[in-house]
Amino acid sequence: MSCRDACPTGAVRFDLALGGARPRIISDACTGCGDCFQACPANAIELSVVEEGS
Protein backbone atom coordinates (compact mmCIF):
# COMPACT_ATOMS: atom_id res chain seq x y z
CA MET A 1 0.00 0.00 0.00
CA SER A 2 2.94 2.28 -0.66
CA CYS A 3 0.94 4.17 -3.28
CA ARG A 4 -1.62 5.12 -0.61
CA ASP A 5 1.15 6.23 1.71
CA ALA A 6 2.74 8.35 -1.05
CA CYS A 7 -0.45 10.29 -1.81
CA PRO A 8 -0.28 13.76 -0.24
CA THR A 9 -4.06 14.27 -0.44
CA GLY A 10 -5.26 10.83 0.67
CA ALA A 11 -6.89 10.18 -2.70
CA VAL A 12 -5.77 6.54 -2.83
CA ARG A 13 -7.95 4.03 -1.01
CA PHE A 14 -8.01 0.27 -1.13
CA ASP A 15 -11.00 -2.01 -1.74
CA LEU A 16 -10.92 -5.68 -0.89
CA ALA A 17 -11.03 -7.90 -3.96
CA LEU A 18 -10.52 -11.55 -4.77
CA GLY A 19 -6.78 -12.14 -4.49
CA GLY A 20 -6.05 -9.04 -2.39
CA ALA A 21 -6.72 -5.34 -2.18
CA ARG A 22 -7.03 -3.06 -5.21
CA PRO A 23 -6.35 0.67 -5.29
CA ARG A 24 -9.23 3.06 -5.91
CA ILE A 25 -8.62 6.73 -6.67
CA ILE A 26 -10.96 9.33 -5.19
CA SER A 27 -11.05 11.66 -8.19
CA ASP A 28 -12.31 14.67 -6.22
CA ALA A 29 -9.20 14.47 -4.00
CA CYS A 30 -6.67 13.59 -6.71
CA THR A 31 -4.47 16.42 -7.96
CA GLY A 32 -2.73 14.34 -10.65
CA CYS A 33 0.69 14.76 -9.06
CA GLY A 34 1.77 11.19 -9.93
CA ASP A 35 3.29 10.36 -6.54
CA CYS A 36 1.11 7.23 -6.27
CA PHE A 37 2.06 6.11 -9.79
CA GLN A 38 5.76 6.33 -9.01
CA ALA A 39 5.38 4.53 -5.67
CA CYS A 40 3.17 1.64 -6.85
CA PRO A 41 5.22 -1.59 -6.86
CA ALA A 42 2.58 -3.48 -8.86
CA ASN A 43 2.00 -0.97 -11.68
CA ALA A 44 -1.70 -1.00 -10.75
CA ILE A 45 -2.18 2.74 -11.30
CA GLU A 46 -2.19 4.55 -14.64
CA LEU A 47 -2.27 8.28 -15.26
CA SER A 48 -4.32 9.79 -18.04
CA VAL A 49 -5.37 13.21 -19.19
CA VAL A 50 -9.03 14.06 -18.72
CA GLU A 51 -10.25 16.77 -21.01
CA GLU A 52 -12.88 19.00 -19.49
CA GLY A 53 -16.05 19.61 -21.44
CA SER A 54 -15.89 16.29 -23.28
C-alpha positions in Angstrom: 0.0 0.0 0.0 2.9 2.3 -0.7 0.9 4.2 -3.3 -1.6 5.1 -0.6 1.2 6.2 1.7 2.7 8.3 -1.1 -0.4 10.3 -1.8 -0.3 13.8 -0.2 -4.1 14.3 -0.4 -5.3 10.8 0.7 -6.9 10.2 -2.7 -5.8 6.5 -2.8 -7.9 4.0 -1.0 -8.0 0.3 -1.1 -11.0 -2.0 -1.7 -10.9 -5.7 -0.9 -11.0 -7.9 -4.0 -10.5 -11.6 -4.8 -6.8 -12.1 -4.5 -6.1 -9.0 -2.4 -6.7 -5.3 -2.2 -7.0 -3.1 -5.2 -6.4 0.7 -5.3 -9.2 3.1 -5.9 -8.6 6.7 -6.7 -11.0 9.3 -5.2 -11.1 11.7 -8.2 -12.3 14.7 -6.2 -9.2 14.5 -4.0 -6.7 13.6 -6.7 -4.5 16.4 -8.0 -2.7 14.3 -10.7 0.7 14.8 -9.1 1.8 11.2 -9.9 3.3 10.4 -6.5 1.1 7.2 -6.3 2.1 6.1 -9.8 5.8 6.3 -9.0 5.4 4.5 -5.7 3.2 1.6 -6.9 5.2 -1.6 -6.9 2.6 -3.5 -8.9 2.0 -1.0 -11.7 -1.7 -1.0 -10.7 -2.2 2.7 -11.3 -2.2 4.6 -14.6 -2.3 8.3 -15.3 -4.3 9.8 -18.0 -5.4 13.2 -19.2 -9.0 14.1 -18.7 -10.2 16.8 -21.0 -12.9 19.0 -19.5 -16.0 19.6 -21.4 -15.9 16.3 -23.3 
